[in-house]
Amino acid sequence: MNLELFIAKRLITGKEHKISISAPIIKIAIAAIAIGIVMMLIAIATGVGLKHKIREKVSAFNGHIQISNYDNNTSEVSVLPVSLEQEFYPEFKDVDGVNHIQAVAIKGGIIRTEETFEGILAKGVGIDYNWNVFTEYLVDGRIPDYSGKLNEEVLISRMMANRLQLGVGDTFFSFFLKDGDASRVPNNRRFKIVGVYDSGFEEFDSTYVFVDIRHIQRMNKWGEDEIGNFEVFLDDFDQLEAKSNEIYGKTPSNLDAINIKSKYFRIFEWIGLFDFNIALIIGIMIIVGGINMITALLVLILERTQMIGVLKALGSENWSIRKVFLYNAAYLIGIGLLWGNGLGLGLLILQDKYRWFKFPNPEEYYIEYIPVHIDIPTVLALNLGVLLLCLLMLLVPSYIITKISPVKAIKFE
């Protein structure tokens, strides 16, 4: 029988425990733990959720890794064609963890209407394009169908549609330079809007229009087996750097492989700061909760001075008595964690379902609402970490028990 645990249970279930002077202090300590775990859960879920959403949007427009020709072109426009006749296409069998690979081509142009005009990047895609990543962003109409003959269907952003005062079913003319030469008569194409998307990512929404890749091939005088570059999607984003190096080593020497972290390093440096903010919030909350528990423990020890003296007189060791109060503290921390998890996870689930809380300036965060990502192993690790760290913090104040004299404690009134 565990004597220390038995005594701790009697102290917890005893009526005098609920009406003692320490009762309000204990409630405050429990509330501090509960509020702390709520704040930590919100910080982790929203921080990780925002990171995932931003990188999902960047990869939706670019893939995780792009394979293209080595050249001095720093723009998004495809200049030198890449042959479709590659060993890694249409399936990258030599590298594990590749989910999908698709061929695209981009050409700069201008949309001209009677009222205004807009510069665009026409992204040519084909039947191999993975539209699943755009399902969430589609706000009107449908996804273009490029599985049959060459057609004029396009997908345009809501931002651009509003600027041009166009909608689903409308047609427009666009102009593209021939070989980048402004002195030559430009290529003229008439397109029809069949779908409108809104990713919330202004950098992409303000420029990208999705068209049939065969239009780009014809305007650039490329063959059917020539494209601008390949976009590779991975199963695990956390393996991005390792897979980038592996893919680079498996492609021909005339091709380069660059991942989106390198291409959009400013964005990923920014979202990398989220980890520091999350760690800072967790650290502060643990310290606040720990200090409140230290206060509660000291009050409990002072209230039970006579009991400590009796136990010492009966031969109990100091560590045995300290364990009694540490068990008591662990129970109080557990109560706080239980309430905190219930409230925190409840709020996060409701936010994930109803999206009540939104950013006041969504253009700065590339998303309108505050996203959440709940990871059960992370939640369990957080709770275990809070419990262990708080108990470690309580080891020092529990040392005061060793200074209590049995004779003086028994006489204490």
PyMOL commands that set and color helices and strands:
alter all, ss='L'
color gray80, all
select helices_A, chain A and resi 3-13+15-19+23-62+131-137+158-164+202-205+213-219+237-250+260-263+265-303+305-313+318-354+362-365+376-395+397-403+406-411
alter helices_A, ss='H'
color red, helices_A
select strands_A, chain A and resi 65-69+82-83+98-112+117-125+138-141+153-157+171-176+187-197+208-212+226-227+229-234+255-259
alter strands_A, ss='S'
color yellow, strands_A
deselect
rebuild
show_as cartoon
